[in-house]
């Protein structure tokens, strides 16, 4: 990754820092038992849908979001636990 792209991403990440921290704090203030994270899944789904992403559930509490581009070509997948 070029330093120009890194600088851009670092600047942009600071723009969303407070929002991301609030997501983290909400999730950790409302703990759930493993594999029973229904409220967490709903919370994440709502955030992603508000960003305009299409979501669906997987394996009960898993959330999958799809970001569709306009160009054809390779696809990338990201995973977070």
C-alpha positions as CSV (number, residue, x, y, z in Angstrom):
1,X,0.0,0.0,0.0
2,X,1.4,3.4,-0.9
3,X,2.0,6.0,1.8
4,X,-0.5,8.3,0.1
5,X,-3.3,5.7,0.5
6,X,-2.2,5.0,4.1
7,X,-2.4,8.6,4.9
8,X,-5.8,8.9,3.4
9,X,-7.1,5.9,5.3
10,X,-5.6,7.1,8.5
11,X,-7.3,10.5,8.1
12,X,-10.6,9.0,7.2
13,X,-10.5,6.5,10.2
14,X,-10.1,9.5,12.5
15,X,-13.3,10.9,11.1
16,X,-15.2,7.8,12.3
17,X,-13.3,7.2,15.5
18,X,-16.0,8.4,18.0
19,X,-18.7,6.4,16.1
20,X,-16.6,3.2,16.1
21,X,-15.8,3.6,19.8
22,X,-19.5,4.0,20.6
23,X,-20.3,0.7,18.8
24,X,-17.5,-1.0,20.8
25,X,-18.8,0.4,24.1
26,X,-22.4,-0.5,23.3
27,X,-21.5,-4.2,22.5
28,X,-19.4,-4.5,25.7
29,X,-22.1,-2.9,27.9
30,X,-24.6,-5.5,26.7
31,X,-22.7,-8.9,26.8
32,X,-24.4,-12.0,25.6
33,X,-23.7,-15.7,25.9
34,X,-21.7,-17.2,23.1
35,X,-23.9,-18.4,20.1
36,X,-26.9,-16.5,21.7
37,X,-25.9,-13.0,20.6
38,X,-29.3,-12.1,19.2
39,X,-29.3,-8.5,20.4
40,X,-25.7,-7.9,19.2
41,X,-26.6,-9.4,15.7
42,X,-29.7,-7.0,15.5
43,X,-27.5,-4.1,16.6
44,X,-24.8,-4.8,13.9
45,X,-27.5,-5.5,11.2
46,X,-29.1,-2.1,11.9
47,X,-25.8,-0.3,11.7
48,X,-24.9,-2.0,8.4
49,X,-28.4,-1.4,6.9
50,X,-28.2,2.3,7.9
51,X,-25.0,2.5,5.9
52,X,-27.0,1.2,2.9
53,X,-25.6,-2.4,3.0
54,X,-27.8,-5.4,2.2
55,X,-27.6,-7.9,5.2
56,X,-28.6,-11.4,5.8
57,X,-28.3,-13.8,8.7
58,X,-26.1,-16.9,8.8
59,X,-25.9,-19.7,11.4
60,X,-28.4,-17.9,13.7
61,X,-26.4,-14.9,15.0
62,X,-24.0,-14.4,12.1
63,X,-24.5,-11.3,10.0
64,X,-23.4,-11.0,6.4
65,X,-23.3,-7.6,4.6
66,X,-22.9,-7.2,0.9
67,X,-21.3,-4.1,-0.6
68,X,-22.0,-4.1,-4.3
69,X,-19.7,-2.2,-6.6
70,X,-20.3,-1.0,-10.2
71,X,-17.3,-2.6,-11.8
72,X,-16.9,-6.3,-12.8
73,X,-13.9,-8.2,-11.6
74,X,-12.6,-9.9,-8.5
75,X,-14.5,-10.1,-5.3
76,X,-13.1,-9.6,-1.8
77,X,-14.5,-11.0,1.5
78,X,-13.8,-9.6,5.0
79,X,-14.5,-11.4,8.2
80,X,-14.7,-10.0,11.7
81,X,-15.5,-11.8,15.0
